[in-house]
Amino acid sequence: MNRNRHCSPPNARLVVRTVRLGLVGLALIAADIRASDSRLADLFGDPVLARGKGFEVRQSEVDEMVTGLRATLASTRGQPIPEDQRGSLAAQMLERLVMIRIAEKRATDADKTRAREVADKFIAETKSKARSEDAYRRQLIATGIKPELFETRAYQQALVETIIDREVKTSVVVPDEHVRDFYEQGVDLQVRDLTALLARMEKEEGTNAVGYAEGLKRLAQLKKTNFARLERPDTVRVQALLVYTIDRFTREELSDEEKAARRERVVKAIQRLQAGEEFTKVAREVSEDPDIEKNGGEYTTVREAIAYPELRIALFSLPIGQLSDIITTRAGYYVAKVLERTPAGKVPFEHAQAEIRNALIGQEVQKRLPDFFDRLKKEFEVAYSTNSVSAVR
């Protein structure tokens, strides 16, 4: 093995894009399937790709992560990863495994407790979206991962993020004037960095005019995007119950007899509500919405997020406080009562400032992560073998 501590695998810094949980975070957890009995490993060996103080990462782990991620994204999003991207993806997975190993070694007892709380909450939220524990397990297995491993990886990811929060995020301070600059001028960290770069380009002789012009366009687009984040769409707060007229999992329509029986259930629910029964009580007993136990049938949503036009029209035209008739959609029968509607417009500063500050803190954390990861790898004397090249081919 090459013990050169400064040897890095191709595209190693791409780990910055994958460490934090996000839309791809769930897929990464689901894809992270570690081989325990690999025939290929028996036949051809399982070389160590990276080693640090008290840990190592092997080829089979990276291979299984890449294969699992490709399968998961293909099955859940219909987005297969091109073969020519396997190398960069493998580099990301190798770095991700290195950071997990470091986190496991570096974590304090408080870190582990906090990570367990975060992971348990994430797992509970995932389970709540399935109709039962058995359905939760089947859905995970269908994407190529055992539930036990999914939960282990959720904890590992939470541990990495907990350490980032403790060692990086807590040291970030965003001045009040930066929060105000974002609200009034659309200025964030990217805008500041690009503005400084353009100022230097303007002073330099021989500056590429096309590049400078493109920079100005990019600057304007960044500010426009930031301003758009402050725009509040039409929103509605509503109580609603739903009885399906399709199979929730196959999406096939139910028979006319089943639809008629379900409509009768909704009619009786309306009669109970008109008689004065509490909406939450009736909804919990009648509604088939998977989130009903969590929210009691109360939702706040934006106009564009309402999938069915019949429901959208009803929620934005029904008088406040008035109970609707049955609203028939392709999915089923709804009954709703609008509690509040808020017109589109710019979010008031006092309501936006906390979110702005968090976003600016997040940008600064992301900017610091590469140096933070490099420091941790030096501290744990991480070295990559020459075999790490084969991991990203």
Steps between C-alpha positions, in 0.01 A plus 500: 500500500612852429535669839522849356253696710450756228390243243132555419261303279368669185220749571542457874354842577169394351426358846391851599193458283399170659565526872198711590157339490276634229295372210777256410572423867229236526622332181857498630391336825287248311785424261768450765487119509808343652600152379540244778556191286624593155592224259701746295695591812571132557618449144691819434567650841357814654774764499515782750445832320548734794642463848519730801556477873283208611305443179513394136270509199491211254420467131185294562346777710547759228379261228185417695425866566535590133292205382235561763475871429463442128225244562321723751497808278388293203210346695385810690562774245545322172840668471772246421855622558705486179789256505749777425405663832583191703853622570402831656215332688739239643733778615213667682400173667858429608528843659162463663608174661824660620302781667264251665796309644658822629169610652464169681847541649466872580150513645446583865229339711292816454549478122379141500193585708410790275556293185278225635221752564529642147515155340205370701292800395594450134419128519167571672407751229588246233288235670207741536478521121432127478169352605662248734833371633478213252437739210798711611726195489368383163551842344863512613571147383345587162766770458777255585574556870423320823318720754763431766777628277292799394464596867870447567594726211249763613680510834843520337389789280353680801828450685698667220259793496508531879878535496480755217247699700714492815838570344410721203149642523529626858797717401314675218367848579283687248488879560155659516590724207557192281150379581362843406712509182346172389147625561547839335762431229501123447861475619626169638844336521502403132410854398772645723765266362398560139483877553856496637619293205340734247657800677843342460432416136396860434834629628715250314632573156408255230184383674291274279200713408278200430587339833437826683161541331404145589600572858268800509215285368571239762502767772163634390355148490623421852335812638179425311494147645555632851220754466273224372560308823343789689182491296211332675254321270127480561455273800202341665458346845231239492342208680439209267418132494548256214345167410670331206322372190819340372731239645766706683784280380403373153315827416229294329138615528272320741179341383181704472357313800803586714486863387133521595569358845785743556290794384239404757770510770586854393135607498462376857819682599360825361180447697702458819697818428183695423360379832791664679750220556865610509668472160817344640304223674299414188806518276701262720216248485419531129793639301744268322764768460831341614587811704169518685632372834779755494308815405138421571403607148636856517731614221662815372587486131562717196282518193757337270548203733138383471506226240130477419336799327160430658653520846710805413198693375296408806766598755557839340133586451323349799394766756713498817349273764245339268489121468525376143284244326675187374792599276555219249852453360680225316635371832185510707244703693610804701312706755661828603459813707726797431638662815719771346631621164809718454556685171831491314762764583839560655544340840533770772857537625412401855363169371786436256808599698545171690481297179737741324752472781483121492551499123804728527644286779449194281689661212792587725507146642512352149786734413700383800437127461785418257763643735330336798502160331864543396593582858319192634668275244842632599416455868400137439791444258274388218691344213365365174645190336593485136198270475277801561543581132320176412213603726420794275555351159 
